[in-house]
Amino acid sequence: MKIMDNKTTVNKSKIIYVNDRDKIKRVERLKDPDAEFIYPKTIIHYNSTYKHTWDIIILIAVIIVAIIAPLEIGFNVVIFGDFEYFLTALFVIDVFVCLRSTYIDENKDEIVDPKLLVI
């Protein structure tokens, strides 16, 4: 068991805990590919199943808007009505989801610090 000052990470049997209360600037690539990150509940891992599912839902919403918006503007008709408010709310929620999702920077490090995620 290896503990590092309780500042950034704790490595216990191939599990690395990321503590979001401390100022974590980056979590370096793991030397052991079998190790697993345990993230805080408010951070979404960029490669998680939930994030992929959310991205597919947003992709479908973008395709719907790309088809419907020109038809509504060109022919001056309302096709879906209230469904457009739902799509707008979905895009607003997507902004907040993206602000809480990790990403890989140019050094191939995963950024998990909440302050750096919003920049």
ROFI-386407 format. One record per residue (C-alpha): y, x, z; residue number from 1. Coordinates in pm, whole numbers. Example, Ala and Ser with C-alpha at 12.3 -4.5 7.8 and 13.67 -1.06 7.14 Angstrom:
<<-450,1230,780>,1>
<<-106,1367,714>,2>
// end
This chain:
<<0,0,0>,1>
<<336,141,-104>,2>
<<661,4,39>,3>
<<1000,125,-86>,4>
<<1272,63,180>,5>
<<1244,-312,126>,6>
<<1531,-274,-123>,7>
<<1391,-339,-468>,8>
<<1017,-375,-497>,9>
<<708,-381,-285>,10>
<<383,-274,-448>,11>
<<76,-424,-283>,12>
<<-254,-401,-464>,13>
<<-118,-431,-819>,14>
<<136,-704,-735>,15>
<<505,-621,-747>,16>
<<734,-852,-555>,17>
<<1092,-872,-677>,18>
<<1342,-956,-403>,19>
<<1648,-1130,-545>,20>
<<1857,-1097,-227>,21>
<<1913,-729,-291>,22>
<<2113,-592,-580>,23>
<<1843,-529,-837>,24>
<<1985,-382,-1153>,25>
<<1659,-350,-1340>,26>
<<1286,-340,-1290>,27>
<<1138,-55,-1485>,28>
<<834,-91,-1703>,29>
<<511,-95,-1515>,30>
<<294,210,-1545>,31>
<<-8,-5,-1463>,32>
<<-53,-285,-1722>,33>
<<-275,-482,-1483>,34>
<<2,-522,-1225>,35>
<<171,-859,-1193>,36>
<<532,-947,-1115>,37>
<<603,-1218,-860>,38>
<<952,-1351,-933>,39>
<<1180,-1559,-712>,40>
<<1153,-1932,-779>,41>
<<1496,-1948,-941>,42>
<<1422,-1681,-1204>,43>
<<1225,-1769,-1519>,44>
<<1018,-1493,-1678>,45>
<<1100,-1449,-2047>,46>
<<732,-1456,-2144>,47>
<<612,-1747,-1929>,48>
<<437,-2054,-2062>,49>
<<715,-2276,-1930>,50>
<<981,-2078,-2117>,51>
<<779,-2089,-2441>,52>
<<731,-2465,-2405>,53>
<<1102,-2511,-2336>,54>
<<1191,-2303,-2643>,55>
<<965,-2518,-2862>,56>
<<1131,-2836,-2729>,57>
<<1476,-2689,-2804>,58>
<<1361,-2584,-3153>,59>
<<1248,-2940,-3227>,60>
<<1582,-3075,-3097>,61>
<<1774,-2831,-3319>,62>
<<1572,-2936,-3625>,63>
<<1639,-3304,-3548>,64>
<<2011,-3239,-3513>,65>
<<2014,-3028,-3833>,66>
<<1865,-3319,-4027>,67>
<<2048,-3611,-3862>,68>
<<2402,-3470,-3827>,69>
<<2469,-3422,-4202>,70>
<<2330,-3769,-4277>,71>
<<2551,-3932,-4015>,72>
<<2860,-3744,-4131>,73>
<<2794,-3787,-4504>,74>
<<2706,-4157,-4501>,75>
<<2912,-4258,-4195>,76>
<<2617,-4422,-4018>,77>
<<2470,-4393,-3671>,78>
<<2098,-4321,-3695>,79>
<<1979,-4263,-3337>,80>
<<2273,-4381,-3127>,81>
<<2203,-4310,-2759>,82>
<<1936,-4052,-2845>,83>
<<2219,-3818,-2944>,84>
<<2344,-3822,-2583>,85>
<<1997,-3718,-2472>,86>
<<2001,-3427,-2720>,87>
<<2344,-3319,-2597>,88>
<<2221,-3324,-2236>,89>
<<1915,-3126,-2343>,90>
<<2137,-2855,-2494>,91>
<<2351,-2840,-2178>,92>
<<2037,-2798,-1966>,93>
<<1924,-2525,-2207>,94>
<<2237,-2325,-2127>,95>
<<2143,-2322,-1758>,96>
<<1779,-2238,-1835>,97>
<<1891,-1942,-2046>,98>
<<2120,-1822,-1767>,99>
<<1821,-1806,-1530>,100>
<<1574,-1643,-1773>,101>
<<1495,-1272,-1768>,102>
<<1527,-1058,-2079>,103>
<<1440,-712,-2207>,104>
<<1730,-473,-2258>,105>
<<1762,-187,-2506>,106>
<<1578,51,-2269>,107>
<<1279,-187,-2263>,108>
<<1346,-275,-1899>,109>
<<1325,-633,-1780>,110>
<<1653,-754,-1633>,111>
<<1592,-975,-1331>,112>
<<1921,-952,-1138>,113>
<<2084,-1298,-1140>,114>
<<2430,-1143,-1181>,115>
<<2320,-947,-1487>,116>
<<2142,-1248,-1638>,117>
<<2468,-1437,-1683>,118>
<<2650,-1152,-1855>,119>
// end
